[in-house]
Amino acid sequence: MKTPKPFWDFEPVSARAWKQKIQADLKGGDYNELLTWRSPEGITVKPFYSEEDLPAGSGENASRQPLNWQIGHAAHPESEEGISLAREALEQGADGLLTTVNPENSGKLTGVKALPGAKWFDLRGIAPETLETLKEMADASHEWLLDPIGDLVATGNWREGMASDLNGLGTVINTSAGKTGLAIHLSQYQNAGATRVQELAYGLAHAHEYLLRAAETPDIQPLLDQPVFLVAVGN
């Protein structure tokens, strides 16, 4: 038995019919002035899109789309409220939790560890207390994400020095039983004012810098297979 598609029992509506209905609801208001806007990239964004907006042959790219997605939720371990919200998100369908770990909260991850589901820990700096937490939370189901170059971008300085910060990747690999990966923080570029095109360009340059450093810092090489790109989400 073939599973029906969502809204299968509704008659299709043309883009022209949608626009006529919208214009009627605007009661004389200008459609373009009120409901379209221009993005920083110079793209005019419309209030709705239909199949008619797709370029010819676009269906050929369907096979390149991911076959499934994991829904993640940002977990804040500093308070009971943060843990409660994370638990609620998992109960409502989230697959895992992403927690930003810094020297200030690295000793407060017990509540997150006790929750079910996959866990990604985004390490912002590797302090002695962070390494102690890695030892205590050794678990193959966790993934520890690091981005020393992203820390440099965010603060303008290496935490201890370029060689020391990059070599910290190997320290985490050897300390934790979990998987270690690179996290390329593209979002901080857009948060600093970059357009989406610039965010992508800077992010690729960011990742390329790790490729260049891999020759001098061998610990980086195995992490380049599946880097994690953290992007800003906008309209």
Biotite code that builds the C-alpha atoms (Angstrom):
import biotite.structure as struc

atoms = struc.array([
    struc.Atom([0.000, 0.000, 0.000], chain_id="A", res_id=1, res_name="MET", atom_name="CA", element="C"),
    struc.Atom([1.406, 3.367, -1.017], chain_id="A", res_id=2, res_name="LYS", atom_name="CA", element="C"),
    struc.Atom([1.604, 5.936, 1.770], chain_id="A", res_id=3, res_name="THR", atom_name="CA", element="C"),
    struc.Atom([-0.348, 9.074, 0.756], chain_id="A", res_id=4, res_name="PRO", atom_name="CA", element="C"),
    struc.Atom([1.592, 12.310, 0.557], chain_id="A", res_id=5, res_name="LYS", atom_name="CA", element="C"),
    struc.Atom([0.816, 15.110, 3.040], chain_id="A", res_id=6, res_name="PRO", atom_name="CA", element="C"),
    struc.Atom([-2.241, 17.127, 1.943], chain_id="A", res_id=7, res_name="PHE", atom_name="CA", element="C"),
    struc.Atom([-2.937, 14.540, -0.764], chain_id="A", res_id=8, res_name="TRP", atom_name="CA", element="C"),
    struc.Atom([-6.686, 15.158, -0.505], chain_id="A", res_id=9, res_name="ASP", atom_name="CA", element="C"),
    struc.Atom([-6.436, 18.867, -1.371], chain_id="A", res_id=10, res_name="PHE", atom_name="CA", element="C"),
    struc.Atom([-6.808, 20.120, -4.922], chain_id="A", res_id=11, res_name="GLU", atom_name="CA", element="C"),
    struc.Atom([-3.638, 21.753, -6.283], chain_id="A", res_id=12, res_name="PRO", atom_name="CA", element="C"),
    struc.Atom([-3.645, 25.554, -6.320], chain_id="A", res_id=13, res_name="VAL", atom_name="CA", element="C"),
    struc.Atom([-1.781, 27.562, -8.953], chain_id="A", res_id=14, res_name="SER", atom_name="CA", element="C"),
    struc.Atom([0.609, 30.371, -8.080], chain_id="A", res_id=15, res_name="ALA", atom_name="CA", element="C"),
    struc.Atom([-1.748, 32.762, -9.867], chain_id="A", res_id=16, res_name="ARG", atom_name="CA", element="C"),
    struc.Atom([-4.651, 31.738, -7.607], chain_id="A", res_id=17, res_name="ALA", atom_name="CA", element="C"),
    struc.Atom([-2.505, 32.204, -4.493], chain_id="A", res_id=18, res_name="TRP", atom_name="CA", element="C"),
    struc.Atom([-1.464, 35.678, -5.604], chain_id="A", res_id=19, res_name="LYS", atom_name="CA", element="C"),
    struc.Atom([-5.053, 36.677, -6.422], chain_id="A", res_id=20, res_name="GLN", atom_name="CA", element="C"),
    struc.Atom([-6.169, 35.578, -2.950], chain_id="A", res_id=21, res_name="LYS", atom_name="CA", element="C"),
    struc.Atom([-3.310, 37.497, -1.304], chain_id="A", res_id=22, res_name="ILE", atom_name="CA", element="C"),
    struc.Atom([-4.075, 40.650, -3.283], chain_id="A", res_id=23, res_name="GLN", atom_name="CA", element="C"),
    struc.Atom([-7.730, 40.397, -2.283], chain_id="A", res_id=24, res_name="ALA", atom_name="CA", element="C"),
    struc.Atom([-6.708, 40.126, 1.381], chain_id="A", res_id=25, res_name="ASP", atom_name="CA", element="C"),
    struc.Atom([-4.447, 43.180, 1.019], chain_id="A", res_id=26, res_name="LEU", atom_name="CA", element="C"),
    struc.Atom([-7.547, 45.263, 0.152], chain_id="A", res_id=27, res_name="LYS", atom_name="CA", element="C"),
    struc.Atom([-5.717, 47.481, -2.317], chain_id="A", res_id=28, res_name="GLY", atom_name="CA", element="C"),
    struc.Atom([-2.291, 47.361, -0.653], chain_id="A", res_id=29, res_name="GLY", atom_name="CA", element="C"),
    struc.Atom([0.724, 46.998, -2.917], chain_id="A", res_id=30, res_name="ASP", atom_name="CA", element="C"),
    struc.Atom([1.804, 43.337, -3.078], chain_id="A", res_id=31, res_name="TYR", atom_name="CA", element="C"),
    struc.Atom([5.464, 44.014, -3.884], chain_id="A", res_id=32, res_name="ASN", atom_name="CA", element="C"),
    struc.Atom([5.861, 46.838, -1.358], chain_id="A", res_id=33, res_name="GLU", atom_name="CA", element="C"),
    struc.Atom([4.200, 45.024, 1.542], chain_id="A", res_id=34, res_name="LEU", atom_name="CA", element="C"),
    struc.Atom([5.160, 41.378, 1.040], chain_id="A", res_id=35, res_name="LEU", atom_name="CA", element="C"),
    struc.Atom([8.490, 41.192, -0.780], chain_id="A", res_id=36, res_name="THR", atom_name="CA", element="C"),
    struc.Atom([11.887, 42.182, 0.549], chain_id="A", res_id=37, res_name="TRP", atom_name="CA", element="C"),
    struc.Atom([15.423, 42.313, -0.802], chain_id="A", res_id=38, res_name="ARG", atom_name="CA", element="C"),
    struc.Atom([18.098, 40.236, 0.914], chain_id="A", res_id=39, res_name="SER", atom_name="CA", element="C"),
    struc.Atom([21.674, 41.502, 1.433], chain_id="A", res_id=40, res_name="PRO", atom_name="CA", element="C"),
    struc.Atom([22.653, 39.210, -1.454], chain_id="A", res_id=41, res_name="GLU", atom_name="CA", element="C"),
    struc.Atom([20.395, 41.191, -3.821], chain_id="A", res_id=42, res_name="GLY", atom_name="CA", element="C"),
    struc.Atom([17.684, 38.507, -4.045], chain_id="A", res_id=43, res_name="ILE", atom_name="CA", element="C"),
    struc.Atom([14.053, 39.613, -4.026], chain_id="A", res_id=44, res_name="THR", atom_name="CA", element="C"),
    struc.Atom([12.338, 37.275, -1.570], chain_id="A", res_id=45, res_name="VAL", atom_name="CA", element="C"),
    struc.Atom([8.678, 36.563, -2.264], chain_id="A", res_id=46, res_name="LYS", atom_name="CA", element="C"),
    struc.Atom([6.029, 35.719, 0.364], chain_id="A", res_id=47, res_name="PRO", atom_name="CA", element="C"),
    struc.Atom([5.431, 32.270, -1.143], chain_id="A", res_id=48, res_name="PHE", atom_name="CA", element="C"),
    struc.Atom([6.918, 29.909, -3.706], chain_id="A", res_id=49, res_name="TYR", atom_name="CA", element="C"),
    struc.Atom([5.439, 27.182, -5.868], chain_id="A", res_id=50, res_name="SER", atom_name="CA", element="C"),
    struc.Atom([6.607, 24.529, -8.296], chain_id="A", res_id=51, res_name="GLU", atom_name="CA", element="C"),
    struc.Atom([6.469, 27.190, -11.005], chain_id="A", res_id=52, res_name="GLU", atom_name="CA", element="C"),
    struc.Atom([9.481, 28.917, -9.382], chain_id="A", res_id=53, res_name="ASP", atom_name="CA", element="C"),
    struc.Atom([11.720, 25.887, -9.869], chain_id="A", res_id=54, res_name="LEU", atom_name="CA", element="C"),
    struc.Atom([14.085, 26.091, -12.844], chain_id="A", res_id=55, res_name="PRO", atom_name="CA", element="C"),
    struc.Atom([13.805, 23.447, -15.527], chain_id="A", res_id=56, res_name="ALA", atom_name="CA", element="C"),
    struc.Atom([15.576, 20.227, -14.589], chain_id="A", res_id=57, res_name="GLY", atom_name="CA", element="C"),
    struc.Atom([15.848, 21.082, -10.887], chain_id="A", res_id=58, res_name="SER", atom_name="CA", element="C"),
    struc.Atom([14.313, 17.715, -9.995], chain_id="A", res_id=59, res_name="GLY", atom_name="CA", element="C"),
    struc.Atom([17.539, 16.081, -11.166], chain_id="A", res_id=60, res_name="GLU", atom_name="CA", element="C"),
    struc.Atom([19.231, 17.276, -7.948], chain_id="A", res_id=61, res_name="ASN", atom_name="CA", element="C"),
    struc.Atom([16.787, 15.426, -5.701], chain_id="A", res_id=62, res_name="ALA", atom_name="CA", element="C"),
    struc.Atom([19.143, 12.452, -5.363], chain_id="A", res_id=63, res_name="SER", atom_name="CA", element="C"),
    struc.Atom([21.787, 14.731, -3.819], chain_id="A", res_id=64, res_name="ARG", atom_name="CA", element="C"),
    struc.Atom([19.593, 15.569, -0.856], chain_id="A", res_id=65, res_name="GLN", atom_name="CA", element="C"),
    struc.Atom([20.249, 13.817, 2.494], chain_id="A", res_id=66, res_name="PRO", atom_name="CA", element="C"),
    struc.Atom([18.105, 10.733, 2.936], chain_id="A", res_id=67, res_name="LEU", atom_name="CA", element="C"),
    struc.Atom([17.421, 11.607, 6.552], chain_id="A", res_id=68, res_name="ASN", atom_name="CA", element="C"),
    struc.Atom([18.013, 14.324, 9.087], chain_id="A", res_id=69, res_name="TRP", atom_name="CA", element="C"),
    struc.Atom([18.805, 14.325, 12.777], chain_id="A", res_id=70, res_name="GLN", atom_name="CA", element="C"),
    struc.Atom([17.053, 16.982, 14.797], chain_id="A", res_id=71, res_name="ILE", atom_name="CA", element="C"),
    struc.Atom([19.326, 18.552, 17.378], chain_id="A", res_id=72, res_name="GLY", atom_name="CA", element="C"),
    struc.Atom([18.486, 20.808, 20.300], chain_id="A", res_id=73, res_name="HIS", atom_name="CA", element="C"),
    struc.Atom([20.798, 23.251, 22.065], chain_id="A", res_id=74, res_name="ALA", atom_name="CA", element="C"),
    struc.Atom([21.210, 22.141, 25.679], chain_id="A", res_id=75, res_name="ALA", atom_name="CA", element="C"),
    struc.Atom([22.202, 24.609, 28.409], chain_id="A", res_id=76, res_name="HIS", atom_name="CA", element="C"),
    struc.Atom([23.534, 22.661, 31.402], chain_id="A", res_id=77, res_name="PRO", atom_name="CA", element="C"),
    struc.Atom([24.047, 25.646, 33.708], chain_id="A", res_id=78, res_name="GLU", atom_name="CA", element="C"),
    struc.Atom([20.575, 25.426, 35.252], chain_id="A", res_id=79, res_name="SER", atom_name="CA", element="C"),
    struc.Atom([17.794, 22.975, 36.047], chain_id="A", res_id=80, res_name="GLU", atom_name="CA", element="C"),
    struc.Atom([15.590, 24.881, 33.618], chain_id="A", res_id=81, res_name="GLU", atom_name="CA", element="C"),
    struc.Atom([18.091, 24.254, 30.807], chain_id="A", res_id=82, res_name="GLY", atom_name="CA", element="C"),
    struc.Atom([18.158, 20.517, 31.544], chain_id="A", res_id=83, res_name="ILE", atom_name="CA", element="C"),
    struc.Atom([14.372, 20.424, 31.775], chain_id="A", res_id=84, res_name="SER", atom_name="CA", element="C"),
    struc.Atom([13.999, 22.119, 28.376], chain_id="A", res_id=85, res_name="LEU", atom_name="CA", element="C"),
    struc.Atom([16.498, 19.683, 26.844], chain_id="A", res_id=86, res_name="ALA", atom_name="CA", element="C"),
    struc.Atom([14.582, 16.719, 28.266], chain_id="A", res_id=87, res_name="ARG", atom_name="CA", element="C"),
    struc.Atom([11.326, 18.138, 26.920], chain_id="A", res_id=88, res_name="GLU", atom_name="CA", element="C"),
    struc.Atom([12.871, 18.576, 23.447], chain_id="A", res_id=89, res_name="ALA", atom_name="CA", element="C"),
    struc.Atom([13.965, 14.920, 23.409], chain_id="A", res_id=90, res_name="LEU", atom_name="CA", element="C"),
    struc.Atom([10.498, 13.805, 24.475], chain_id="A", res_id=91, res_name="GLU", atom_name="CA", element="C"),
    struc.Atom([8.992, 15.831, 21.630], chain_id="A", res_id=92, res_name="GLN", atom_name="CA", element="C"),
    struc.Atom([11.164, 14.287, 18.934], chain_id="A", res_id=93, res_name="GLY", atom_name="CA", element="C"),
    struc.Atom([14.701, 15.724, 19.046], chain_id="A", res_id=94, res_name="ALA", atom_name="CA", element="C"),
    struc.Atom([17.370, 13.117, 18.239], chain_id="A", res_id=95, res_name="ASP", atom_name="CA", element="C"),
    struc.Atom([20.234, 14.619, 20.207], chain_id="A", res_id=96, res_name="GLY", atom_name="CA", element="C"),
    struc.Atom([21.675, 17.554, 22.111], chain_id="A", res_id=97, res_name="LEU", atom_name="CA", element="C"),
    struc.Atom([24.340, 20.113, 21.220], chain_id="A", res_id=98, res_name="LEU", atom_name="CA", element="C"),
    struc.Atom([26.051, 21.676, 24.219], chain_id="A", res_id=99, res_name="THR", atom_name="CA", element="C"),
    struc.Atom([28.602, 24.468, 24.103], chain_id="A", res_id=100, res_name="THR", atom_name="CA", element="C"),
    struc.Atom([31.320, 23.671, 26.650], chain_id="A", res_id=101, res_name="VAL", atom_name="CA", element="C"),
    struc.Atom([33.558, 26.380, 28.032], chain_id="A", res_id=102, res_name="ASN", atom_name="CA", element="C"),
    struc.Atom([35.779, 26.536, 31.140], chain_id="A", res_id=103, res_name="PRO", atom_name="CA", element="C"),
    struc.Atom([32.900, 28.071, 33.117], chain_id="A", res_id=104, res_name="GLU", atom_name="CA", element="C"),
    struc.Atom([30.376, 25.263, 32.594], chain_id="A", res_id=105, res_name="ASN", atom_name="CA", element="C"),
    struc.Atom([32.593, 22.237, 31.908], chain_id="A", res_id=106, res_name="SER", atom_name="CA", element="C"),
    struc.Atom([31.956, 20.899, 35.416], chain_id="A", res_id=107, res_name="GLY", atom_name="CA", element="C"),
    struc.Atom([28.166, 21.085, 35.033], chain_id="A", res_id=108, res_name="LYS", atom_name="CA", element="C"),
    struc.Atom([27.549, 18.497, 32.302], chain_id="A", res_id=109, res_name="LEU", atom_name="CA", element="C"),
    struc.Atom([26.249, 15.700, 34.517], chain_id="A", res_id=110, res_name="THR", atom_name="CA", element="C"),
    struc.Atom([22.623, 16.594, 33.833], chain_id="A", res_id=111, res_name="GLY", atom_name="CA", element="C"),
    struc.Atom([23.161, 16.478, 30.068], chain_id="A", res_id=112, res_name="VAL", atom_name="CA", element="C"),
    struc.Atom([25.050, 13.190, 30.285], chain_id="A", res_id=113, res_name="LYS", atom_name="CA", element="C"),
    struc.Atom([22.119, 11.569, 32.096], chain_id="A", res_id=114, res_name="ALA", atom_name="CA", element="C"),
    struc.Atom([19.688, 12.385, 29.269], chain_id="A", res_id=115, res_name="LEU", atom_name="CA", element="C"),
    struc.Atom([19.076, 9.897, 26.420], chain_id="A", res_id=116, res_name="PRO", atom_name="CA", element="C"),
    struc.Atom([19.980, 10.457, 22.772], chain_id="A", res_id=117, res_name="GLY", atom_name="CA", element="C"),
    struc.Atom([23.108, 11.452, 20.892], chain_id="A", res_id=118, res_name="ALA", atom_name="CA", element="C"),
    struc.Atom([25.256, 14.226, 22.335], chain_id="A", res_id=119, res_name="LYS", atom_name="CA", element="C"),
    struc.Atom([27.570, 16.699, 20.647], chain_id="A", res_id=120, res_name="TRP", atom_name="CA", element="C"),
    struc.Atom([29.819, 18.796, 22.881], chain_id="A", res_id=121, res_name="PHE", atom_name="CA", element="C"),
    struc.Atom([31.198, 21.937, 21.239], chain_id="A", res_id=122, res_name="ASP", atom_name="CA", element="C"),
    struc.Atom([34.433, 22.721, 23.102], chain_id="A", res_id=123, res_name="LEU", atom_name="CA", element="C"),
    struc.Atom([35.300, 26.404, 23.137], chain_id="A", res_id=124, res_name="ARG", atom_name="CA", element="C"),
    struc.Atom([38.794, 26.312, 24.582], chain_id="A", res_id=125, res_name="GLY", atom_name="CA", element="C"),
    struc.Atom([40.523, 23.447, 26.382], chain_id="A", res_id=126, res_name="ILE", atom_name="CA", element="C"),
    struc.Atom([41.180, 24.340, 30.007], chain_id="A", res_id=127, res_name="ALA", atom_name="CA", element="C"),
    struc.Atom([42.462, 21.843, 32.637], chain_id="A", res_id=128, res_name="PRO", atom_name="CA", element="C"),
    struc.Atom([38.929, 21.513, 34.049], chain_id="A", res_id=129, res_name="GLU", atom_name="CA", element="C"),
    struc.Atom([37.670, 20.660, 30.557], chain_id="A", res_id=130, res_name="THR", atom_name="CA", element="C"),
    struc.Atom([40.160, 17.796, 30.271], chain_id="A", res_id=131, res_name="LEU", atom_name="CA", element="C"),
    struc.Atom([39.015, 16.460, 33.639], chain_id="A", res_id=132, res_name="GLU", atom_name="CA", element="C"),
    struc.Atom([35.446, 16.496, 32.363], chain_id="A", res_id=133, res_name="THR", atom_name="CA", element="C"),
    struc.Atom([36.528, 14.588, 29.236], chain_id="A", res_id=134, res_name="LEU", atom_name="CA", element="C"),
    struc.Atom([38.017, 11.854, 31.413], chain_id="A", res_id=135, res_name="LYS", atom_name="CA", element="C"),
    struc.Atom([34.929, 11.623, 33.614], chain_id="A", res_id=136, res_name="GLU", atom_name="CA", element="C"),
    struc.Atom([32.539, 11.526, 30.652], chain_id="A", res_id=137, res_name="MET", atom_name="CA", element="C"),
    struc.Atom([34.453, 9.028, 28.515], chain_id="A", res_id=138, res_name="ALA", atom_name="CA", element="C"),
    struc.Atom([31.731, 7.544, 26.343], chain_id="A", res_id=139, res_name="ASP", atom_name="CA", element="C"),
    struc.Atom([31.917, 6.345, 22.748], chain_id="A", res_id=140, res_name="ALA", atom_name="CA", element="C"),
    struc.Atom([28.438, 7.736, 22.042], chain_id="A", res_id=141, res_name="SER", atom_name="CA", element="C"),
    struc.Atom([29.537, 11.355, 22.585], chain_id="A", res_id=142, res_name="HIS", atom_name="CA", element="C"),
    struc.Atom([31.127, 13.518, 19.917], chain_id="A", res_id=143, res_name="GLU", atom_name="CA", element="C"),
    struc.Atom([33.512, 16.263, 20.981], chain_id="A", res_id=144, res_name="TRP", atom_name="CA", element="C"),
    struc.Atom([33.800, 19.140, 18.506], chain_id="A", res_id=145, res_name="LEU", atom_name="CA", element="C"),
    struc.Atom([36.694, 21.580, 18.409], chain_id="A", res_id=146, res_name="LEU", atom_name="CA", element="C"),
    struc.Atom([37.461, 24.690, 16.372], chain_id="A", res_id=147, res_name="ASP", atom_name="CA", element="C"),
    struc.Atom([40.642, 26.443, 17.546], chain_id="A", res_id=148, res_name="PRO", atom_name="CA", element="C"),
    struc.Atom([40.692, 28.621, 14.424], chain_id="A", res_id=149, res_name="ILE", atom_name="CA", element="C"),
    struc.Atom([37.084, 29.593, 15.158], chain_id="A", res_id=150, res_name="GLY", atom_name="CA", element="C"),
    struc.Atom([38.154, 30.601, 18.672], chain_id="A", res_id=151, res_name="ASP", atom_name="CA", element="C"),
    struc.Atom([40.841, 32.787, 17.080], chain_id="A", res_id=152, res_name="LEU", atom_name="CA", element="C"),
    struc.Atom([38.236, 34.402, 14.803], chain_id="A", res_id=153, res_name="VAL", atom_name="CA", element="C"),
    struc.Atom([35.878, 35.035, 17.721], chain_id="A", res_id=154, res_name="ALA", atom_name="CA", element="C"),
    struc.Atom([38.409, 36.564, 20.109], chain_id="A", res_id=155, res_name="THR", atom_name="CA", element="C"),
    struc.Atom([41.198, 37.858, 17.867], chain_id="A", res_id=156, res_name="GLY", atom_name="CA", element="C"),
    struc.Atom([43.781, 35.837, 19.767], chain_id="A", res_id=157, res_name="ASN", atom_name="CA", element="C"),
    struc.Atom([44.977, 32.278, 20.137], chain_id="A", res_id=158, res_name="TRP", atom_name="CA", element="C"),
    struc.Atom([44.195, 30.996, 23.616], chain_id="A", res_id=159, res_name="ARG", atom_name="CA", element="C"),
    struc.Atom([47.759, 29.818, 24.285], chain_id="A", res_id=160, res_name="GLU", atom_name="CA", element="C"),
    struc.Atom([49.437, 30.086, 20.880], chain_id="A", res_id=161, res_name="GLY", atom_name="CA", element="C"),
    struc.Atom([48.866, 28.637, 17.433], chain_id="A", res_id=162, res_name="MET", atom_name="CA", element="C"),
    struc.Atom([50.906, 25.450, 17.880], chain_id="A", res_id=163, res_name="ALA", atom_name="CA", element="C"),
    struc.Atom([49.527, 24.779, 21.356], chain_id="A", res_id=164, res_name="SER", atom_name="CA", element="C"),
    struc.Atom([45.900, 25.391, 20.357], chain_id="A", res_id=165, res_name="ASP", atom_name="CA", element="C"),
    struc.Atom([46.126, 23.165, 17.267], chain_id="A", res_id=166, res_name="LEU", atom_name="CA", element="C"),
    struc.Atom([47.946, 20.428, 19.172], chain_id="A", res_id=167, res_name="ASN", atom_name="CA", element="C"),
    struc.Atom([45.069, 20.515, 21.662], chain_id="A", res_id=168, res_name="GLY", atom_name="CA", element="C"),
    struc.Atom([43.080, 18.524, 19.108], chain_id="A", res_id=169, res_name="LEU", atom_name="CA", element="C"),
    struc.Atom([45.337, 15.545, 19.730], chain_id="A", res_id=170, res_name="GLY", atom_name="CA", element="C"),
    struc.Atom([45.001, 16.014, 23.477], chain_id="A", res_id=171, res_name="THR", atom_name="CA", element="C"),
    struc.Atom([41.226, 15.698, 23.249], chain_id="A", res_id=172, res_name="VAL", atom_name="CA", element="C"),
    struc.Atom([41.484, 12.640, 20.982], chain_id="A", res_id=173, res_name="ILE", atom_name="CA", element="C"),
    struc.Atom([43.743, 10.901, 23.491], chain_id="A", res_id=174, res_name="ASN", atom_name="CA", element="C"),
    struc.Atom([41.748, 11.955, 26.562], chain_id="A", res_id=175, res_name="THR", atom_name="CA", element="C"),
    struc.Atom([38.223, 11.133, 25.467], chain_id="A", res_id=176, res_name="SER", atom_name="CA", element="C"),
    struc.Atom([36.809, 7.746, 24.508], chain_id="A", res_id=177, res_name="ALA", atom_name="CA", element="C"),
    struc.Atom([34.257, 9.499, 22.308], chain_id="A", res_id=178, res_name="GLY", atom_name="CA", element="C"),
    struc.Atom([34.574, 10.623, 18.724], chain_id="A", res_id=179, res_name="LYS", atom_name="CA", element="C"),
    struc.Atom([36.390, 13.897, 18.063], chain_id="A", res_id=180, res_name="THR", atom_name="CA", element="C"),
    struc.Atom([35.588, 16.158, 15.118], chain_id="A", res_id=181, res_name="GLY", atom_name="CA", element="C"),
    struc.Atom([36.224, 19.599, 13.689], chain_id="A", res_id=182, res_name="LEU", atom_name="CA", element="C"),
    struc.Atom([33.448, 22.158, 14.029], chain_id="A", res_id=183, res_name="ALA", atom_name="CA", element="C"),
    struc.Atom([33.644, 24.970, 11.484], chain_id="A", res_id=184, res_name="ILE", atom_name="CA", element="C"),
    struc.Atom([31.706, 27.884, 12.997], chain_id="A", res_id=185, res_name="HIS", atom_name="CA", element="C"),
    struc.Atom([30.360, 29.730, 9.959], chain_id="A", res_id=186, res_name="LEU", atom_name="CA", element="C"),
    struc.Atom([27.618, 31.384, 12.009], chain_id="A", res_id=187, res_name="SER", atom_name="CA", element="C"),
    struc.Atom([29.989, 33.824, 13.669], chain_id="A", res_id=188, res_name="GLN", atom_name="CA", element="C"),
    struc.Atom([30.718, 35.394, 10.282], chain_id="A", res_id=189, res_name="TYR", atom_name="CA", element="C"),
    struc.Atom([27.069, 36.137, 9.572], chain_id="A", res_id=190, res_name="GLN", atom_name="CA", element="C"),
    struc.Atom([26.560, 37.268, 13.165], chain_id="A", res_id=191, res_name="ASN", atom_name="CA", element="C"),
    struc.Atom([29.361, 39.777, 12.552], chain_id="A", res_id=192, res_name="ALA", atom_name="CA", element="C"),
    struc.Atom([27.525, 41.177, 9.515], chain_id="A", res_id=193, res_name="GLY", atom_name="CA", element="C"),
    struc.Atom([28.476, 38.897, 6.616], chain_id="A", res_id=194, res_name="ALA", atom_name="CA", element="C"),
    struc.Atom([25.936, 38.034, 3.951], chain_id="A", res_id=195, res_name="THR", atom_name="CA", element="C"),
    struc.Atom([25.101, 34.373, 3.375], chain_id="A", res_id=196, res_name="ARG", atom_name="CA", element="C"),
    struc.Atom([27.437, 34.315, 0.380], chain_id="A", res_id=197, res_name="VAL", atom_name="CA", element="C"),
    struc.Atom([30.253, 35.760, 2.473], chain_id="A", res_id=198, res_name="GLN", atom_name="CA", element="C"),
    struc.Atom([29.449, 33.353, 5.313], chain_id="A", res_id=199, res_name="GLU", atom_name="CA", element="C"),
    struc.Atom([29.908, 30.422, 2.946], chain_id="A", res_id=200, res_name="LEU", atom_name="CA", element="C"),
    struc.Atom([33.094, 31.862, 1.422], chain_id="A", res_id=201, res_name="ALA", atom_name="CA", element="C"),
    struc.Atom([34.706, 32.624, 4.779], chain_id="A", res_id=202, res_name="TYR", atom_name="CA", element="C"),
    struc.Atom([33.636, 29.236, 6.119], chain_id="A", res_id=203, res_name="GLY", atom_name="CA", element="C"),
    struc.Atom([35.267, 27.393, 3.214], chain_id="A", res_id=204, res_name="LEU", atom_name="CA", element="C"),
    struc.Atom([38.440, 29.452, 3.701], chain_id="A", res_id=205, res_name="ALA", atom_name="CA", element="C"),
    struc.Atom([38.250, 28.579, 7.408], chain_id="A", res_id=206, res_name="HIS", atom_name="CA", element="C"),
    struc.Atom([38.069, 24.847, 6.586], chain_id="A", res_id=207, res_name="ALA", atom_name="CA", element="C"),
    struc.Atom([40.854, 25.212, 4.002], chain_id="A", res_id=208, res_name="HIS", atom_name="CA", element="C"),
    struc.Atom([43.108, 26.646, 6.690], chain_id="A", res_id=209, res_name="GLU", atom_name="CA", element="C"),
    struc.Atom([42.818, 23.330, 8.551], chain_id="A", res_id=210, res_name="TYR", atom_name="CA", element="C"),
    struc.Atom([43.869, 21.529, 5.359], chain_id="A", res_id=211, res_name="LEU", atom_name="CA", element="C"),
    struc.Atom([46.974, 23.700, 5.202], chain_id="A", res_id=212, res_name="LEU", atom_name="CA", element="C"),
    struc.Atom([47.745, 23.113, 8.884], chain_id="A", res_id=213, res_name="ARG", atom_name="CA", element="C"),
    struc.Atom([47.280, 19.345, 8.659], chain_id="A", res_id=214, res_name="ALA", atom_name="CA", element="C"),
    struc.Atom([50.784, 18.878, 7.220], chain_id="A", res_id=215, res_name="ALA", atom_name="CA", element="C"),
    struc.Atom([52.307, 20.462, 10.330], chain_id="A", res_id=216, res_name="GLU", atom_name="CA", element="C"),
    struc.Atom([49.752, 19.103, 12.821], chain_id="A", res_id=217, res_name="THR", atom_name="CA", element="C"),
    struc.Atom([49.083, 15.415, 11.958], chain_id="A", res_id=218, res_name="PRO", atom_name="CA", element="C"),
    struc.Atom([46.294, 15.148, 14.553], chain_id="A", res_id=219, res_name="ASP", atom_name="CA", element="C"),
    struc.Atom([44.117, 17.316, 12.286], chain_id="A", res_id=220, res_name="ILE", atom_name="CA", element="C"),
    struc.Atom([44.300, 14.945, 9.303], chain_id="A", res_id=221, res_name="GLN", atom_name="CA", element="C"),
    struc.Atom([41.777, 12.268, 10.442], chain_id="A", res_id=222, res_name="PRO", atom_name="CA", element="C"),
    struc.Atom([39.333, 14.991, 11.543], chain_id="A", res_id=223, res_name="LEU", atom_name="CA", element="C"),
    struc.Atom([39.063, 16.359, 7.992], chain_id="A", res_id=224, res_name="LEU", atom_name="CA", element="C"),
    struc.Atom([37.014, 13.391, 6.755], chain_id="A", res_id=225, res_name="ASP", atom_name="CA", element="C"),
    struc.Atom([33.713, 14.620, 8.206], chain_id="A", res_id=226, res_name="GLN", atom_name="CA", element="C"),
    struc.Atom([33.912, 18.172, 9.568], chain_id="A", res_id=227, res_name="PRO", atom_name="CA", element="C"),
    struc.Atom([30.779, 19.665, 11.107], chain_id="A", res_id=228, res_name="VAL", atom_name="CA", element="C"),
    struc.Atom([29.696, 23.009, 9.637], chain_id="A", res_id=229, res_name="PHE", atom_name="CA", element="C"),
    struc.Atom([27.654, 25.180, 12.038], chain_id="A", res_id=230, res_name="LEU", atom_name="CA", element="C"),
    struc.Atom([25.773, 27.747, 9.965], chain_id="A", res_id=231, res_name="VAL", atom_name="CA", element="C"),
    struc.Atom([23.568, 30.680, 10.859], chain_id="A", res_id=232, res_name="ALA", atom_name="CA", element="C"),
    struc.Atom([19.870, 30.211, 10.161], chain_id="A", res_id=233, res_name="VAL", atom_name="CA", element="C"),
    struc.Atom([17.917, 33.166, 8.820], chain_id="A", res_id=234, res_name="GLY", atom_name="CA", element="C"),
    struc.Atom([14.831, 33.924, 6.778], chain_id="A", res_id=235, res_name="ASN", atom_name="CA", element="C"),
])
